[in-house]
Amino acid sequence: MRPKYPADVTAAFLELEGQSQLAGHPIVLRPRAAAGAPNLSEAVLTQLIETMFFASMATEEGRLNPVGLVFAGSPIEFESEGPAWDLVRFGSTVPFDVEHVANLASACAWPRSFLSVVPQDGSLVIAGIATPHSRQSFDIDQLVRVVVPKPGVVAVYRGEWEVVRYERGAVRTWMPKHRPQLDSIERTVFGEHARPIVRHVRNYLLRMVEAMVELGRGGLLAILGPGEGLPQLFGEEGNPFDTEVKRLDPALCLGTAILEIADVHRTYPPDEPRKAPAAGAPDRSLPGPDRVHRLLDLIVRLTTVDGAVVMSHTLDVLAFGAKLPPSKGIISEIFAATPDQRMDASWSLDARGTRHRAAAAFVAGYPERIAFIVSQDGLAATFQEIEGKVVYWPL
């Protein structure tokens, strides 16, 4: 059945974002915890997608121009703390409609810059042209973007990561609908805390994958299941595989560092000024993000060493340079996920290298484990077990 565009594109994005109640009341997304963070309803997201879709086919002086938008609660958000943007603000806002988007497309050098769309007096307007800048390697931008790279094609992003794309009458995505491993990791990291409205754990993992791709060295991140440690993976000390592990003592506690950032946001809500620390008390409001950045950079560097970086389900880095044990059974089939979420059984492990074999063996029979793999040619994917199948899922 062909999608009922654009409603099904909105529905697919919301489903993949973990929003399942699509009827009866507005769906509210909170892209990030920052001053003026926008509330993006289902109706607004549909309007953004629909307007951009038709703008992709509109010509300006006989030319088609690719263009993208970034949605924010107000122009002030682009100037607030967090990922920084350069915003060229218009003296008066421009209506957000097909005609004005097409007219401004040539002035907006997508993908380097975006039309800044904000709500105003019950409607959407274009406030200016926004360009991201001054990013540290692991800053996470959670703003929703809608881009039209060519006529009839529209893609919806969460920050810099494409979530869903409409092309040739089909909704396509590389973001798996089945994400129990990632959901379980987030629950384990945050424990009894309410689901944070700050940056999701999965975004840090994906950012590490992106940095691994940029390094061009390839690498493997192997994340154990809940309660598992190195003994569950390698067995007793003295095991041949255990001797080829570079253990870390103490472990690098990435999950704890991420949780500290969430604690800071709970202590200092976005609309509340931060208080100076008491005399003699450490100010923990700033080092948290910096420490996370340093840890992420170090972990990415560890992946360049031959072998796997092994992490616990709480994202403690336990070891690196690890030669993973082979599968306990024969892996008869590997399924590859296609952009439309189908499982293709024709994917062969025989022509792949040792990293792919190790990643497949790591997850086979362990549905709560997940492996992130990057090849030297820049291809990135996950290996995970879904419904008893070992699945290779390109990112």
C-alpha positions as CSV (number, residue, x, y, z in Angstrom):
1,M,0.0,0.0,0.0
2,R,1.4,3.4,-1.0
3,P,1.8,5.9,1.9
4,K,-0.8,8.5,2.4
5,Y,1.7,11.3,2.0
6,P,2.6,13.3,4.1
7,A,0.6,11.9,7.1
8,D,2.4,8.6,6.9
9,V,5.8,10.3,6.9
10,T,4.9,12.1,10.1
11,A,3.6,8.9,11.6
12,A,6.8,7.1,10.6
13,F,9.0,9.8,12.2
14,L,7.0,9.8,15.4
15,E,7.0,6.0,15.6
16,L,10.8,5.9,15.2
17,E,11.1,8.6,17.8
18,G,9.2,6.5,20.3
19,Q,5.9,8.3,20.0
20,S,3.1,5.8,19.4
21,Q,-0.1,7.6,20.3
22,L,-0.8,9.3,17.0
23,A,-4.5,10.1,17.4
24,G,-6.8,11.9,19.9
25,H,-4.5,14.6,21.1
26,P,-1.4,16.5,19.9
27,I,1.9,14.7,20.0
28,V,4.6,16.8,21.6
29,L,8.3,16.3,20.8
30,R,10.9,18.0,22.9
31,P,14.0,18.2,20.7
32,R,16.4,19.3,23.5
33,A,16.5,20.8,26.9
34,A,17.4,24.4,26.3
35,A,15.9,27.8,26.8
36,G,12.9,28.1,24.5
37,A,12.9,24.4,23.4
38,P,10.1,24.1,20.9
39,N,7.0,21.9,21.3
40,L,6.5,20.3,17.9
41,S,3.1,18.8,17.5
42,E,2.0,16.2,15.0
43,A,0.0,18.9,13.0
44,V,3.0,21.3,12.9
45,L,5.4,18.5,11.7
46,T,2.9,17.5,9.0
47,Q,2.8,21.2,7.9
48,L,6.6,21.4,7.8
49,I,6.8,18.2,5.7
50,E,4.0,19.1,3.3
51,T,5.1,22.6,2.6
52,M,8.7,21.5,1.9
53,F,7.6,18.7,-0.3
54,F,5.7,21.0,-2.6
55,A,8.4,23.6,-2.4
56,S,10.9,21.0,-3.7
57,M,9.0,21.0,-7.0
58,A,8.5,24.8,-7.3
59,T,10.9,26.7,-9.5
60,E,12.4,30.2,-9.0
61,E,13.4,31.9,-12.2
62,G,13.1,28.5,-13.9
63,R,15.4,26.7,-11.5
64,L,14.9,24.0,-8.8
65,N,16.8,24.6,-5.6
66,P,17.4,22.1,-2.8
67,V,16.6,23.6,0.5
68,G,16.3,22.7,4.2
69,L,14.7,24.1,7.3
70,V,15.4,23.8,11.0
71,F,12.6,24.2,13.5
72,A,13.0,26.1,16.8
73,G,10.7,27.5,19.4
74,S,12.0,31.0,18.8
75,P,15.0,32.8,17.2
76,I,16.5,33.1,20.6
77,E,17.1,29.4,20.8
78,F,19.8,29.6,18.1
79,E,21.7,32.0,20.3
80,S,21.2,30.1,23.6
81,E,23.7,27.7,25.2
82,G,24.4,24.3,23.6
83,P,25.2,23.8,20.0
84,A,25.8,27.2,18.5
85,W,24.3,28.7,15.4
86,D,24.9,31.7,13.3
87,L,21.5,33.3,12.6
88,V,21.0,35.9,10.0
89,R,17.7,37.3,11.3
90,F,15.2,39.0,9.0
91,G,13.9,42.4,10.1
92,S,10.4,41.1,9.7
93,T,9.4,37.5,9.4
94,V,8.3,35.8,6.2
95,P,5.3,33.6,5.9
96,F,6.2,29.9,5.8
97,D,4.6,28.7,2.6
98,V,5.6,27.1,-0.7
99,E,6.1,30.4,-2.6
100,H,8.4,32.0,0.0
101,V,10.4,28.8,0.6
102,A,11.1,28.5,-3.1
103,N,12.0,32.2,-3.3
104,L,14.5,31.9,-0.4
105,A,16.0,28.6,-1.4
106,S,18.8,30.0,-3.5
107,A,19.8,32.3,-0.6
108,C,20.0,29.3,1.7
109,A,23.1,27.3,1.0
110,W,21.8,23.9,2.0
111,P,23.3,21.7,3.4
112,R,25.5,24.3,5.0
113,S,22.6,26.5,6.2
114,F,18.9,26.2,6.7
115,L,15.8,28.4,6.8
116,S,14.9,29.1,10.4
117,V,11.2,28.3,11.0
118,V,9.6,29.3,14.2
119,P,6.0,29.6,15.5
120,Q,4.5,33.0,15.7
121,D,0.9,34.0,16.7
122,G,-0.5,30.6,15.9
123,S,1.3,30.1,12.5
124,L,4.7,29.3,11.2
125,V,7.1,31.9,9.9
126,I,10.6,32.0,8.5
127,A,12.7,34.1,10.9
128,G,16.0,34.0,9.0
129,I,18.8,31.8,7.8
130,A,20.6,29.6,10.4
131,T,24.1,28.0,10.0
132,P,25.5,25.7,12.6
133,H,29.0,26.6,13.8
134,S,31.5,26.2,16.7
135,R,30.7,22.6,17.3
136,Q,32.8,20.4,19.4
137,S,33.2,17.0,18.0
138,F,30.5,15.4,20.1
139,D,28.0,18.2,20.5
140,I,24.5,16.8,19.9
141,D,22.1,18.9,18.0
142,Q,18.5,17.7,18.7
143,L,16.6,20.2,16.6
144,V,14.3,18.8,13.9
145,R,15.2,19.5,10.3
146,V,13.2,18.9,7.1
147,V,15.2,18.9,3.9
148,V,14.3,18.5,0.2
149,P,17.5,17.5,-1.7
150,K,15.6,17.1,-5.0
151,P,12.1,17.3,-6.4
152,G,9.6,15.0,-4.7
153,V,12.1,13.8,-2.0
154,V,11.8,15.0,1.6
155,A,13.8,13.8,4.6
156,V,13.2,14.5,8.2
157,Y,16.2,14.6,10.6
158,R,16.6,14.7,14.3
159,G,19.7,16.9,14.6
160,E,22.2,15.6,12.0
161,W,20.8,12.1,11.8
162,E,18.2,11.3,9.1
163,V,15.3,9.5,10.6
164,V,12.8,9.0,7.7
165,R,12.7,9.8,4.0
166,Y,9.9,9.9,1.4
167,E,11.0,9.0,-2.1
168,R,9.3,7.5,-5.1
169,G,6.1,6.9,-3.2
170,A,7.7,5.0,-0.3
171,V,8.8,5.8,3.2
172,R,12.3,4.7,3.8
173,T,14.5,4.8,6.9
174,W,17.8,3.3,8.1
175,M,16.7,3.8,11.7
176,P,15.4,0.5,13.0
177,K,11.9,0.2,14.4
178,H,13.2,-2.6,16.6
179,R,15.4,-0.9,19.1
180,P,15.1,-3.0,22.3
181,Q,18.8,-3.0,22.9
182,L,19.2,0.8,22.7
183,D,16.1,1.3,24.8
184,S,17.4,-1.2,27.4
185,I,20.8,0.6,27.5
186,E,19.1,3.9,28.2
187,R,16.9,2.5,31.0
188,T,20.0,0.8,32.5
189,V,22.1,4.0,32.4
190,F,19.4,6.2,33.8
191,G,18.1,3.7,36.4
192,E,15.2,5.0,38.4
193,H,15.4,8.5,36.9
194,A,12.6,9.6,34.7
195,R,13.4,9.5,31.0
196,P,15.5,12.6,30.5
197,I,14.5,15.3,28.1
198,V,18.2,15.9,27.5
199,R,20.2,14.2,24.8
200,H,19.5,10.5,24.4
201,V,22.2,7.9,25.0
202,R,21.8,6.5,21.5
203,N,22.8,9.9,20.1
204,Y,26.2,9.6,21.8
205,L,26.6,6.1,20.5
206,L,25.8,7.3,17.0
207,R,28.1,10.2,17.3
208,M,30.9,7.8,18.2
209,V,30.1,5.8,15.1
210,E,30.2,9.0,13.0
211,A,33.6,9.9,14.5
212,M,34.9,6.4,13.7
213,V,33.8,6.8,10.1
214,E,35.6,10.2,10.0
215,L,38.8,8.6,11.3
216,G,38.7,6.1,8.4
217,R,40.4,3.3,10.4
218,G,37.4,1.0,11.0
219,G,36.4,-0.3,14.4
220,L,34.1,-2.4,16.5
221,L,32.0,-1.4,19.6
222,A,30.6,-4.5,21.4
223,I,28.0,-3.7,24.1
224,L,27.2,-6.5,26.5
225,G,23.7,-7.3,27.9
226,P,22.4,-6.3,31.3
227,G,24.5,-7.7,34.2
228,E,27.2,-9.1,31.9
229,G,30.8,-8.5,32.3
230,L,34.1,-9.7,30.9
231,P,33.8,-13.2,32.6
232,Q,30.5,-13.8,30.7
233,L,32.2,-13.0,27.5
234,F,35.6,-14.6,27.9
235,G,35.0,-17.2,30.6
236,E,37.5,-17.8,33.4
237,E,40.9,-16.1,33.4
238,G,43.5,-18.0,31.5
239,N,41.1,-18.6,28.6
240,P,43.0,-18.2,25.3
241,F,40.7,-15.3,24.3
242,D,40.9,-13.7,27.7
243,T,44.7,-13.2,27.3
244,E,44.1,-11.1,24.2
245,V,42.2,-8.4,26.1
246,K,43.5,-5.0,27.2
247,R,41.5,-4.5,30.3
248,L,40.8,-1.1,31.9
249,D,41.0,-0.8,35.6
250,P,39.1,1.2,36.6
251,A,36.6,1.2,33.7
252,L,35.9,4.3,31.8
253,C,32.4,5.2,33.1
254,L,30.8,6.9,30.1
255,G,27.2,6.2,31.3
256,T,27.9,7.8,34.6
257,A,29.2,10.9,32.9
258,I,26.1,11.1,30.7
259,L,23.9,10.8,33.7
260,E,25.7,13.7,35.4
261,I,24.7,15.9,32.5
262,A,21.1,14.9,33.1
263,D,21.5,15.6,36.8
264,V,22.7,19.1,36.0
265,H,19.7,19.8,33.8
266,R,17.4,18.5,36.5
267,T,19.1,20.7,39.1
268,Y,19.1,23.7,36.8
269,P,16.0,23.7,34.6
270,P,16.4,25.4,31.3
271,D,14.3,28.4,32.4
272,E,16.0,28.9,35.7
273,P,19.3,30.7,36.1
274,R,22.2,28.7,37.6
275,K,23.2,29.5,41.1
276,A,26.9,29.9,42.0
277,P,28.2,27.0,44.1
278,A,28.6,27.4,47.8
279,A,32.0,28.3,49.1
280,G,34.2,25.3,48.9
281,A,31.7,23.2,46.9
282,P,32.7,22.0,43.4
283,D,30.8,23.5,40.4
284,R,29.7,20.4,38.5
285,S,27.6,22.2,36.0
286,L,30.3,22.7,33.4
287,P,32.8,19.8,33.6
288,G,30.2,17.1,32.8
289,P,29.8,17.8,29.1
290,D,33.5,18.4,28.7
291,R,34.3,15.1,30.4
292,V,31.8,13.3,28.1
293,H,33.5,14.8,25.1
294,R,36.9,13.7,26.3
295,L,35.6,10.2,27.0
296,L,33.9,9.8,23.7
297,D,37.1,11.0,21.8
298,L,39.2,8.5,23.8
299,I,36.8,5.6,23.1
300,V,36.8,6.4,19.4
301,R,40.6,6.3,19.5
302,L,40.6,3.0,21.3
303,T,38.5,1.5,18.4
304,T,41.5,2.0,16.1
305,V,43.4,-0.7,18.0
306,D,42.9,-4.1,16.4
307,G,40.1,-5.9,18.2
308,A,36.9,-4.7,19.8
309,V,36.1,-2.1,22.4
310,V,33.9,-3.9,25.0
311,M,31.4,-1.9,26.9
312,S,28.9,-2.9,29.7
313,H,25.2,-2.3,29.4
314,T,25.7,0.8,31.5
315,L,28.3,2.0,29.0
316,D,31.4,1.4,31.1
317,V,34.3,0.7,28.8
318,L,35.8,-2.5,30.2
319,A,38.4,-3.4,27.6
320,F,39.8,-2.7,24.2
321,G,41.8,-4.5,21.6
322,A,39.7,-7.6,22.4
323,K,39.6,-10.7,20.2
324,L,36.0,-11.8,20.6
325,P,35.2,-15.5,21.1
326,P,33.6,-17.3,18.2
327,S,29.9,-18.1,18.2
328,K,28.9,-21.2,20.3
329,G,26.8,-22.4,17.3
330,I,26.8,-22.2,13.6
331,I,25.3,-19.0,12.2
332,S,23.3,-20.3,9.3
333,E,22.0,-17.0,8.0
334,I,22.6,-13.3,8.3
335,F,19.7,-11.0,7.5
336,A,20.3,-7.5,6.1
337,A,17.8,-4.7,6.9
338,T,16.6,-2.8,3.8
339,P,15.6,0.9,3.8
340,D,11.9,0.0,3.9
341,Q,12.5,-2.2,7.0
342,R,12.4,-5.6,5.2
343,M,14.8,-8.4,6.1
344,D,16.9,-9.6,3.2
345,A,18.3,-13.1,3.7
346,S,20.7,-12.9,0.8
347,W,23.4,-11.0,2.8
348,S,26.5,-13.2,3.0
349,L,29.1,-13.2,5.8
350,D,31.5,-15.3,3.8
351,A,32.8,-12.3,1.8
352,R,33.3,-10.2,5.0
353,G,36.3,-9.6,7.2
354,T,37.1,-10.6,10.7
355,R,35.3,-7.6,12.3
356,H,32.0,-8.6,10.7
357,R,32.4,-12.2,11.8
358,A,33.3,-11.2,15.3
359,A,30.3,-8.8,15.5
360,A,27.9,-11.5,14.2
361,A,29.2,-14.1,16.7
362,F,29.0,-11.6,19.5
363,V,25.3,-11.1,19.2
364,A,24.3,-14.6,18.0
365,G,22.2,-16.1,20.8
366,Y,22.2,-12.9,22.9
367,P,19.2,-10.7,22.0
368,E,20.2,-8.0,24.5
369,R,23.7,-7.4,23.1
370,I,24.4,-5.0,20.2
371,A,27.6,-4.3,18.2
372,F,28.4,-1.2,16.2
373,I,30.8,-1.8,13.3
374,V,32.6,0.6,11.0
375,S,34.6,-0.7,8.0
376,Q,37.7,1.0,6.7
377,D,35.7,2.0,3.6
378,G,33.4,4.1,5.8
379,L,30.4,1.8,5.9
380,A,28.7,1.7,9.4
381,A,26.1,-0.8,10.7
382,T,24.9,-2.6,13.8
383,F,24.7,-6.3,14.4
384,Q,21.8,-7.4,16.6
385,E,19.6,-10.4,17.2
386,I,15.9,-9.7,16.4
387,E,13.3,-12.4,16.8
388,G,16.1,-15.1,16.7
389,K,17.7,-13.7,13.6
390,V,21.2,-12.2,13.4
391,V,20.5,-8.9,11.6
392,Y,23.0,-6.6,9.9
393,W,21.5,-3.1,10.0
394,P,23.3,-0.4,8.0
395,L,23.4,3.1,9.5
